[in-house]
Amino acid sequence: MAELRNIAIIAHVDHGKTTLVDSLLKQSETFRERGLEGETIMDTNELERERGITIFSKNAAVIYNGVKINIVDTPGHADFGGEVERIMNLVDGALLLVDAKEGPMPQTRFVLKKAIAAGHRIIVVINKIDKPDARPDWVLNQTFDLFVTLGASDRQTDFPVIYASAKQGKAGLTENLADMKDVAPLFDTIIKEIPSPSSDANAPLQVSVANVSYDNYKGKTAIGRVVRGTLKPGIVAWINRDGVIAQAKITSVMVFDGMGKRDVPEAPAGEIVAFTGIDGINIGETIADPNTPEALPVMKIEEPTVKMTFGVNTSPFSGKEGQYTTSRNIKERLERELQNDVALRVEQGASGEAGSGSAGENFVVSGRGELHLAILIEKMRRDGFELQVSRPQVIFKETAGGDLIEPFEEVSIEVPENMSGNVIEKLGKRKGELKDLRTENGISYLEFVIPTRGLIGYRNEFMVDTRGQGIINTLFLGYEPYAGDMVSTLHGSLVAFEDGLSNSYGLQAAQERGQLFIGPGIPIYEGMIVGQNAKPEDLVVNICKEKRLTNMRSKGEGVALGLDVPRTMNLEAALEYVGDDELVEVTPKNIRLRKLLLKEYERKRAQQV
């Protein structure tokens, strides 16, 4: 058996994990002959490339000096933190990436805590040292303090340090960029510091399942680590999360090779494998020897904190832009998503939710955060689905004593100093509690603890308040006692009066009442939301109204109408905007906002009840 190393790459979002993996792949023996091109090679998903973040954990394997290194690239965003928790069971060590200017950030603390708790050896990589305002010494001190705070052992706090510029594909043992040539020092440190798997290949088989994916040709594929024994195709014992043992047959065993997988006749202890054949297998379960089945400790699957209602599109434009529009289509797609995403929950909705007429037409979908669910909606939209979704709502729970508890988040914010007062005021109204405030070089660093419901609808407002200069990061803390009622942050909407095409004359009259979301020449329907009212109440506007023509001319007649640029409402902005009586209509071509009840008399009648 060739020498083996299993490592995870962990970091805060946008600290350069995927870029560093690019350099490791390109400079390894595996890829040297292949002429690998491009950037963020591991971010193969279209959404990941557009957003510049890693959403799904990925596996790759490279050969360096005869040693096989299994690399797992993990997400840096808090909504996908569940991926990180599971990955720690696959590996024996981790590379912790820290930005040479920003230092350790909230998500750094989250992922590092998981790695330390697993007892892993950690190599600290101070990345982006080519930044003009890099301060590697300060970052190193902050990282050491973080290790101590999180209760790292003496051996873990005595961590090796590598300085790197992942973008340039260079790394070294000192912070002098001029002395660096390639990432070989990082490879050498991985081989020297990360232990090889200490597993018994002759003991009875045990495989932990850390991830699952779905392949159209091979079916459900489980990814895990051979804890002991040797995994071969054939009959095995499958132990589910409840401890129930069943006989199952594995049809193929694969190991990772470069960016892909290849079939092997067997996989020894310590190897990260993918295998197929068991359709019902799930994360946290165990594959064992059929003669002596022993279960591994069950991996905890993270609980969802936010829910939304997905329903069949009931607008007048229903069926015009999407390929899949029925409740059966939506149900099948959600069930398929459950195969890959264990942090997701799907339940049948109650009758009348999300504007649907019957209980069979809508589904309550729960996830780890707004972004988690927004990514799912975007994926469905790109697959040709047409649906409508409700406002995100937090999931409340009750303790054994009957007390109400709700999810809380830790929020870290960076804003120019002169804007910090506005941020503190806004989050204070949303039950945010300021825990820390410091100012460096004209930038204020704020830390809050806030109920998750206080953050819903705030991100867009935050970007407007800080003129795009602010950075906000959140981290799920857990469930705490209910924080009480919040000051209502209601908005008023400009609602279309009739079906038709928007035109400049009607829009000019409407824009005096608030901010528009659409321009001229857009098909609209009665009850569609076309803008935000300046006052906190809904206002019906006729944006299809045309100017009456006469045969009289006067001075100034025909002067071009001055229309403001409408606010672009992408999916996240729309989900943050909608109120309890509003919906987001999602189709492959458009994102529209609408009232739950489209007719004005229906809305008035509902208010009187």
N, C-alpha and C positions, 0 to 999 in steps of 0.2 A: 504493500500500500504506500502510495506517495505521501509525502508530508503534507499536512493540511492545517489551514488556519481559517477560523470563522469569525468575521468581524462585522459589526454594524457601524454605520456612519450616522451620528446623531448631532443635531444642532438646532438652533432657533431658525425660524423661517427666514430665508434670504441671506444666510451666512455663508453660502457657497458649497453645500454638500454635493449637489448634483454636478457642479462644475469640477469639483475635486475628483469625483468618480470618473468623469470624462478623462481627466489627465491620467488616472491610474489605469483605465482601460487602454488608452492610446499608447501608453509607454510600457505596457506589459508584453510578454512574448506572445500571448494569445492573439493580440491584434496587430502586432508590428507588420506582419506580412499583408494585412488586409486593407491597409490604407484608409483607416477609419476617418470619416469627415464629419463636420458639423459640431454643434454644441448641445449640451444637455441631452446626450445620447440616451440616458436612462429614462428621461421624461418622454416616453413614447406616445403617451396619450395626448390627443389634440388639445384638450382643455388645459392640461398641465403646461404645454408649450405656450398657450395664449396668456395664461395667468402668471407664468413664471414661478409656480410653486409645485412641489411634489405632493400628490394627493394619495397615491397608492404606493405601498412599499414594493420594492423590486429586488430581484436577486440577479447577481451576475457572478462569474467566476473567472479568475485570471491565473496564469502561471508566471511565476517570477523565480528565477534561479532554481527551477525544479520543484518549487513549493506551490501547491494549489491554494489560492486565497479565495474563499467564498465571501463576497461583499453584499451586504444588504443596505440599500439606500432607503432611509425612513422619511416619512413626512415631517415637516417642521411646524405645521399649523396645528393649533390646539384642537380644532374640530376633528382632526384625524389622529389624535394622540393615542387612540385605542390600537392603532397599527403598531406604534412604538412599544407599547406594553407587551405585546405578544412576541415581537421580534427578539426581545431580550432572552427568550428561552431557546432561540436558535443558535446563539453565538457564544463565544468564549471571551470576547473582548470588544472594545468599542473605540472608534476615533471620535473625540469630541471636538467639533469645529467651533471656534469662537472668533468673531469679527475683531480685527486688530484695532478698530476705533471704538465700537460700541461695547465690547466686553460681553460678559454673560447676560442673557436676557431671560424673560420669564419662561419661555419654552425650553431654554437651556437647562434651567433648574428642574423642570419637569422630567425631561428625558434623562438627565444625569442622575436624578434620584432613583429612577428605575434601574439604571446600569449599576449604580453603587449597591442597591439592595440585592441585585443578582450576584454580587461579589466579583464583578468583572474587572479585569485589568483595563485601564483607560489610558489612551494616548491623547494628549491635548495638542490640537493643531491650531495655532494662531494664524488665521487666514487673512488675506487682503492686506498684507504688510506693504504692498505697493501704494496704498492710499496715502495721499499727501499729509493727512492729519492722523496717521496711524500712531498708536501709543502702546506698543506690545508689552512694555514693562508693567504699566498700570493694569493692562488686561490680565497679565499673568498673576499679579497679586490678587485681583478680584476673583479670578478662577480658583486660586488656592483657598481663599476665604470661603468660597462657595462649597468646595469639597469638605472643608472642616464643618461648615454649617449643616451639611447634609449627612454628617456622621460617617464619613469615609474612614476606612481603616488606615493604619500607618503606611501599609504598602500601597494602598490606593492614592494617598496624598503625595507619595513620592513618585509622581507620574512623570514619564518622559515628555519632553516638549519639542514640537517640530514647528518651525516657522515656514509659512507657505504663501505663494501667490497662485492660487488654483487656476486663475484666468490665464496666467502665463505658463502654467504647467511646470512650476518650479517649487522646490522645497529644500530646506536645509536645517542644520542643527543650531545655526545662529541667525540673527535677524538681518544680516547683511544680504540684501537681494543680489548684489553684484557677484557674490561667491556661489550663487545657486545656478545649477545647470539643468536639472531635471528633478523628477520625484523619487529617484532611487533612494535617497536617505529615508524617505517615508516607508518605502517597501522594506528596507533593511530593518527599520525600527519595528515594523509589524511582525516580521519573522522572529526578531530577537525577543520582543516583549510580550507578544500575545501567545499564550500557551497553546500547544496542539491539543486536540480533544483527548481527554483521558477516559476512554470508554472501552469496555470489554467486548470485543467482537465475537467471543465464543459463548457469552452468557445468553439466556433466553431473550428473545426479541422484545424490544420496547421502542415505539416511535411516537413522539408527541406531534400533534397536528396544530400548527401555529397559524395557518392561513389556508383559504380555499379559493379557487378560481373556477371559472367555467369555460370549457373548450367546446366549440361546436362539433368537433369531430370525436374527441375522446371523452366528452362528458365532464363530470365534476372532477377536478384535479385538486388533490390535497398537497400542501407543502408542509414539511416538518423536518425534524431532526431524528436521526437514528441514535437513540440514547444508549442502547446496547444491542448486541447481537448483529445479525446481518439481514437486511431486507431483500427478499427475492419475490418475483411474481408467484402467486399461488395462494393457498388457503391460509388465512390468519384469523386471530380473534380480534373482534372490533368491540371496544368497550366505550359506550357512550357516556354522556355527562352525568347520567343518573346511576352509572355503575352496572348497567345491564350488558351482559356479554352475549355477542352473537357471532356466528361464523360468517366470514366474508371472503371474497376472492379478489386479490389484486391482479389486474391484467397487465400493467406495465409499470416499471420503475425507471425514473429518469434522474439524472444529476445535471447540475448547471454547468454550462460550458460557454464561456464568453457571455454574450447577451441572450443566448438561447438555452435549450435543454436537449439532451441526447439520451436515448434509451440505453440502459446497461442491464446485464444479467443479474447483478446484485450490487448492493450499496453497503459498505462496511459501517461500523459504529463510528459516530462523530460526523458523518457526512450529512449535508443538507440535501434532501431529496424531494422529488415530486412524484406522486403515484396516482394511478387511476383505477377505477373498477368499483368503488363503493359510492353509490349515488347519494346516500343519505348522510354521509360523513360531515362532521362539523368541527369548528374550531374548539380546541380544548379537549378533544377526545383522544383515545389511545389505540394504537395498533399493537398487538402483542402476540406472543407465541401461542398457538392454539392449544398446546399441551399444558403450559403453565402461564395462563393469562394473568398479568399483574397490571393494574391501572396506575398511571402516573397522576400526580396531583392535578385536579381539574383547574384549568386556567379560567380566571374570572373574566367574563365578558362585560365590558363597560355598559352602564345603564344610559339610555337616552335622556335628554333633558328638555328637548324642544319638540313640539308636534305641530303638524299642519294637516289640513284636510285636502286630499286630492279628489277631484270629481270630474265627471264627464262635462265637456264644454257645452253650456246651454245658451250661449249668446246667439244672436241672429246670424253671425258669421260661422256658426258651427259647421264643420265638415268641408269648408272651402279651401283650407290651407294645409290640413294634416292628412296623413295616410292612415293612421290608427286613431280612431275616435271613440270607440265603444268602451263600456265598463269592463267587458271581457278582455279587450286589448290591454287596458291599463292594469288590470289585475294580474294578467300573465307577465307583464313587464316588471311589475313590482315583485312578484314571486321570483322572477329570474334574478333581480337585484339582491334579494335576500340570500341567494346562493353565494354571492361574493362578499356581501357586506353584513357582518354579524352585529354591527352596532346599530343596525336599522331594525325597526319593528313596524309591522303593518297589521292593522285591524280593520274589520268591516265598519264603515261609518254608520251613524244613526240616520234615520230618514230625515230628509230636508237639509242636511248639512251641505255646505259648499254650494248652495243653490240648486242641488239636485232634487228631483221629485221623489225618488225612492231610495231605500236603504242600500240597494244593490249597486248604486251608481257612484258611491264615494267611499274613500278609504282614509283612515286616520294613520298617517305615516309619522313615526317618531325617530329622531336622530340626535346626534351629539351637539348640534348647533345650527344656526341659520345657514352657514356656508355649507355644511354637510348636506342639508336638504336642497340648497340651491344648486349644488353640483349635480345631484340626482335629477332635478327638474331639467337642468340644461342638457344632461345626457339624453333624457327621454325626448326632449324637444328636437335634438339633432338626429334622433332615430326615427323622426317622422310622427311623433305623438302630438295629439292636441288635447289639452286638458285645462281645467281651471283650479286654482289653489287658493286657500284661505290665508289669512294672516298667521304668522308663526305665534305659537303660544307656549309658555313654559309648562312643564309637567309638575304638578304639586303632588306631595305624598303626605300620608299621615303616619305618625309614630304609633307605637303600641299604646301609648297613653292617650291617643286621640288628638295630639297637637299637630297643627299644620306645618309642614316644612317645605322649603323651596330651594332650587339650585342657586348657588352663588358663584361669582367669577372674580378672579383677581385681574385687575386691569392695569396695564403699564402704558403710560402715555408720554410722548416726547412732543413738546410744542415750543415755538418761540415764546420767550418770557412774557412779552406784552399780551399774549393771547391766553395765558394760563388762567387768569381770573374768570374768563367766560366759561372755560371748560369746568373749573371747580364748581361754579354756580350751577351749570346745567346738570352735572352728575350729582350734585347735592340734592337737587329736586327729584332725582331718580333713585334716591335712597343710597347713593354712593357714599362710602366712608373713606376719607383721605387718610392713608396710612403713612405716606412718606412724600416729602417734597424737597427737591434739591435743584440748584441752578448752577450750570457750568457753561461758560462761554456764550451767555445769552440764550441758552436752551434750558427750559424747565423740564425736569423728570418727575412725573407724578405717579403715585401708586394708590389705587383704590381697591376696596372690596365692595362689590355691588351685586344685588340680585340680578340673575340672568334676565328677568323681564324688564329691568331698568335699561338694559343695553339694546333691547329690540327696538329698531327704528332710530338708533342714535348714530350709527357709523356715518351715514350720509350727512346728517346734521353736523357731525364733528368735522368732516372734510370741508363743508361750507364755512363753518366758523373759523377754521384754521387756514382757509384759502389753500388747501391742499398741502400745507407745510407740516401738518401733524402726522405722527405715527401712533397707531393704537394697536396694542396686542392684548389678547385675553387668554386666561387659563382657568379651566374649571376647577373649583376648590372642593365642592361637595355640597351636600344638603344642610341647610341651617334653618333655625326657626323663621317662620313667616315674618317679613320685615314691615308689614302693614300696608295700608293703601297708599298709592302714589298720587302725586299731583297729576291730573289728567293732562296729557300732551295731545289733545284732540286737534285735528286740522279740518279745515273745510275744503270741499272739492268743488270744482266747476264741472257740472254734469251736462252732457249734451241733451238738447231739447227734443231732437227728432233725428230720424235716419237721413243720410245724404252724404254729400261731399263738403268738407270744410272749405271755406273760402276766405280770402284776405279781409273782406269787408266785415264779415261776422267775427273773425278772429281779432280784428283791431278793437272792436267794442268789448270783447271778452277779456283782452289782456289788461284793460284798465281795472279789472276786478281782481287780478292776481297773476300768477305765473302759468303760462301755457306749457303743455307737454307735446303738442303736435303743431305742425305747420299747415299751410293750405294744400288742398288737393288730396286729403286723406279720407278714405271711406270711414264713416262713423255710424253709430246706431244710438237710439234713445237709451239713456241710462249709462252710456260710456263716460268715463272720467277723462276730461280733456285738459285739466289743469288744476292748480291748487289755489283756492280762494284766499285772499288776504285776511279774511275774517274766519273765525273758527266755526263756520256753519256752511252747509252745502248751498250752492246757488246754481239754478238751472240757467244755462246760456244757449242762445241760438247761434251757433257758429256756421250754420248753413245759410244764414240770411244773406240775400243778395241786395246790392244797391239798386234801387229803382231807377230806370233810365228815363230821361226826358229828352225832348228835342230843344231844350233851352241850354245855352252855354253861358257860363259866368267866369269871371276871373278866378283862377285857382282850380277850376274844374279839371279833373284828370290828374291831379298831383299824385305821385306815387304814394301808396300807403306805407307807413313805417311800422313794420312788425318786429318785435323783439325775437331773438333767437330762442326757440323753445328748449326747455330742459329735457335732455335725453334721459329716458327712463329705461335702464337696462334691468335685467332680472332681479339683481340684488336690491337696486334702488326701489323697484316696484314692490318687492316683498316688505321692505322697510316702511314704505309709504302707506300701504293699505290699512284701513281701519277694520273694526269688527264687522261692519255692514258692507264691506267691499271685498272684491275678489281680483285676482290676477289671471287674465286669460292668456295662456301660453300656447303658441303654435310654432311650427318650424320657421315661419316667416316674420311673426310679429309678437311683441309683448304688449298687451292692452290692459288697462285698468277699467273696472266696471263696478257699478253698484250691485249688491246682492239682488235687490228688487229693481228691475229696469224701469218700470212705469212709475211716474211721479205720484199718481194717486195711490199706488200700492205702498210707497214709502211713507206717505202721509198717514195712511190707514194704520200702518205698523207702529208709527210714533204715538198714535192715540190709544193703542191697546195698553 
